[in-house]
Amino acid sequence: MDDVIRLEYQRYSGAHGYTAEQFNKTVSDAAGVDVSGLLHKLIATTEEVDYTEMLDWFGLRFMTGDANKAWTLEVRTDATAAQKDHFAALMSHSKAK
């Protein structure tokens, strides 16, 4: 999101703002792939989002089982070295400096 906001600021800062289509283009440009379908699903529908692929990148998964909790996020015990590296990179941004 940092890259998206920086790009939005470069392209559309000032009094004129930007349209939803322009925001979609900026997100896709920052991601390096067309994310219009995902953005539509996340923002404009009430469809359930399947987070499996996104979480798997980091070696994470949602678990259910406790009747008192709808979802629990868990680190996979079978995470690959690449998944562990992705997770470490993600978490490095949240550590106190």
N, C-alpha and C positions, 0 to 999 in steps of 0.2 A: 504494500500500500504506500510505503514511502516513495517508491519510484513513480507510482501513479500520481500522487499528490504533487510531487515536484514537476512532473510533466504537465499536469493540469495547470499549475501556476505559470509555467513557461509559456504555454499556449494561450491561456484564457484569463490571465490575471487582469484586473482592472474592472471597469464598470459593466462590461458586456456579458460576462459569465459564459456558460456553455450549456448545450442541450444534452439530453439523455443520450442521443446518438453519438455526440462528440465524446462524452464520458466513456461510453462503450468502446469507442475507437482507441481512446487513450489507454484504457485498461488492457485491451488486446495488444496494443503496441508495447506496453511495459512488460507484459507477460511473454511476448514473442509468439503468441498463438491466438487464434480467434476464440474469445471467451463469451461471445454474444449469447450463445445458447445457455451457458451456465449463469450468466448475469440475469437473463430473462427468468430462468427458473428460480433463482435466489430472491429476486426483487419483485417480479411481477406476477408470481403464482403462489399458490399455497401447496404446491406439490412437495412431497417428502424428498429431501435431499439425501442421496446416498454418499456418505462421507468415506466409504471404504477405501477407495483409491487414494484420496487425499491423505488420509491418516496412515495408510500403508507406506507411503513415501517416507514417513518418519518412524516407522516401526511401532505405530500406535493402533489401538482399536477400541471401539466402544464395547462394553460388556454390560449385560443385564443379568439379573438373577436375584438381586436384593429387592424384595417387594416394596421397600421404602424409598428406593432410588430408581428413577426411570433409566438413567444411564450412568456408567462409570467409565472414565477414560483410563486406559491401562497401557503400559509399555509392554510390548510383546516380548515374551521370554525367548522366542525364536527369531528375533530381529537379526537381519544380516548386518555385516560390517558397514555396508553402504547406508542402510537405514539408521544405524547408530550414529554415523557421521552426520547425516542430515538432521537428526534430532539434536545432536550436540551443537551444530551450527545454529539451529533455531533457538536453542536455550541460551547460547552465548550472548545474545542480545538482551536478555532479561536479567543477567547477573549484575549485581552492584559493582561498580568500578571503584 
